[in-house]
Amino acid sequence: MNSKDIGYIQHIAHHTWSDTYANIIPQDIQTAYLNRSFSNAMMMKRMEKTHMLVVECEEGIPVGFLNFTKEDEDGDAEVTSMYILPSHQHLGYGKMLVDYAISMLSSAKQLFVYVDSRNTGGRAFYEKQGFELLDVFEENFEGCPVETAQYVYYLHQPVMA
């Protein structure tokens, strides 16, 4: 990703959230979260501190993105956001992003992702990619009670003697 992609990423995030969380998270909470988390300043910080991958359709227009952390000292990384425009879902773009992210984590041991438990499409996607459910827990998201599913993808398993 580069700075010319920021407007596309903001559009993708807003449009996908609106579609995914329409009956799950109140619109005012969605808007406040997205405006803060995908502001121009936060997008610049994401590009500097994390990995931002963008996938484009055949016309060269961004239709999705995946943001993930660099691996920490324990060998862990986390998908912090991944959104594909609803019109481009189920076409392989998400799989391409996940596969590329995994290829970039050469020495990481595991990749985590947290998904709202009511986001059945997102959960099914990660499970299809080989992520395993670790836990489901309640938490507070922007003042709204939610239930979150924690998944892990094991990248490099230690060899058992």
C-alpha positions in Angstrom: 0.0 0.0 0.0 1.1 3.6 -0.6 -0.5 6.9 0.2 -2.4 7.1 -3.1 -4.4 4.0 -1.8 -5.7 5.7 1.4 -9.0 7.0 -0.1 -9.7 3.5 -1.6 -9.0 1.8 1.7 -11.3 4.2 3.6 -14.0 3.6 1.1 -13.6 -0.2 1.3 -13.6 -0.2 5.1 -16.8 2.0 5.3 -18.7 0.1 2.6 -17.7 -3.4 3.9 -18.5 -2.5 7.6 -21.8 -1.1 6.6 -22.7 -4.3 4.8 -21.3 -6.7 7.3 -22.4 -5.1 10.6 -25.7 -3.6 9.5 -27.8 -5.5 12.0 -24.9 -6.3 14.5 -23.3 -3.0 15.5 -25.3 0.3 15.7 -24.5 2.7 12.8 -23.3 5.6 15.0 -20.7 3.3 16.7 -19.6 2.0 13.3 -19.1 5.5 11.9 -17.2 6.8 15.0 -14.9 3.7 14.9 -14.2 3.9 11.2 -13.7 7.6 11.1 -11.1 7.3 13.9 -9.4 4.0 12.9 -9.2 4.8 9.2 -8.5 8.6 9.4 -5.7 9.9 7.2 -3.3 10.1 10.2 -4.1 6.5 11.3 -3.6 5.2 7.7 -0.2 6.8 7.6 0.6 5.2 11.0 -0.6 1.8 9.7 1.6 2.0 6.7 4.6 2.9 8.9 4.1 0.4 11.8 2.3 -2.6 10.2 1.9 -4.4 6.9 -0.8 -3.1 4.6 -1.6 -5.3 1.6 -4.0 -4.1 -1.2 -5.6 -6.3 -3.8 -6.8 -4.8 -7.0 -9.4 -6.0 -9.6 -8.5 -6.5 -13.2 -9.0 -2.8 -13.9 -6.3 -1.9 -11.3 -8.8 -0.5 -8.8 -8.3 -1.6 -5.1 -11.2 -3.8 -4.0 -9.8 -5.1 -0.7 -7.0 -4.9 1.8 -5.4 -6.8 4.7 -3.6 -5.1 7.6 -1.5 -7.2 9.9 1.2 -6.6 12.6 4.8 -7.4 12.3 5.7 -10.5 14.3 6.6 -9.9 17.9 9.3 -11.4 20.0 7.2 -14.5 20.7 6.7 -15.1 17.0 3.1 -13.9 17.0 1.4 -11.7 14.4 -2.2 -10.5 14.1 -4.6 -9.7 11.3 -6.0 -6.3 12.5 -8.4 -5.8 9.6 -9.3 -7.4 6.3 -12.1 -6.2 4.1 -13.1 -7.0 0.6 -15.9 -5.0 -1.1 -19.1 -7.0 -1.0 -19.3 -6.9 -4.8 -15.9 -8.7 -4.9 -16.3 -11.2 -2.2 -16.1 -15.0 -3.0 -13.8 -14.3 -6.0 -10.6 -15.4 -4.3 -9.3 -11.9 -3.3 -9.4 -12.7 0.4 -7.5 -15.9 -0.1 -4.8 -14.1 -2.1 -4.3 -11.6 0.7 -4.1 -14.2 3.4 -1.7 -16.4 1.4 0.5 -13.4 0.7 0.5 -12.3 4.3 1.5 -15.8 5.5 4.3 -15.9 2.9 5.7 -12.6 4.5 5.8 -14.1 8.0 8.8 -16.3 7.4 9.8 -16.8 11.0 6.4 -16.2 12.8 4.8 -19.1 14.7 1.2 -18.1 14.7 -1.2 -15.6 13.1 -4.2 -14.5 15.2 -7.4 -12.8 14.1 -10.4 -11.6 16.1 -13.9 -11.7 14.5 -17.3 -10.6 15.9 -18.9 -14.0 16.6 -22.1 -12.9 14.7 -20.0 -12.2 11.6 -20.7 -15.7 10.2 -19.3 -14.9 6.7 -16.0 -13.7 8.2 -15.8 -16.7 10.5 -16.5 -19.1 7.7 -13.8 -17.5 5.6 -11.1 -17.8 8.2 -12.0 -21.4 9.0 -11.8 -22.2 5.3 -8.3 -20.7 5.2 -7.2 -23.1 8.1 -7.6 -20.8 11.1 -8.6 -22.7 14.2 -11.1 -21.3 16.8 -9.4 -20.8 20.2 -11.9 -18.9 22.2 -15.2 -16.9 22.2 -15.5 -14.2 24.8 -17.5 -11.1 25.6 -16.0 -7.6 25.4 -17.0 -4.0 25.0 -16.6 -2.5 21.6 -16.9 1.3 21.6 -19.5 1.1 24.4 -21.4 -1.8 22.7 -21.3 -5.3 24.2 -20.1 -7.8 21.6 -18.9 -11.4 21.5 -15.6 -12.0 19.9 -14.2 -15.2 18.4 -10.4 -15.6 18.5 -8.8 -17.7 15.8 -5.2 -18.8 15.2 -3.3 -20.0 12.2 -0.3 -22.0 13.1 2.5 -21.0 10.7 5.5 -23.0 11.9 5.1 -25.8 14.3 8.1 -27.0 16.3 9.4 -30.4 15.2 8.7 -33.0 17.9 11.5 -35.3 18.8 
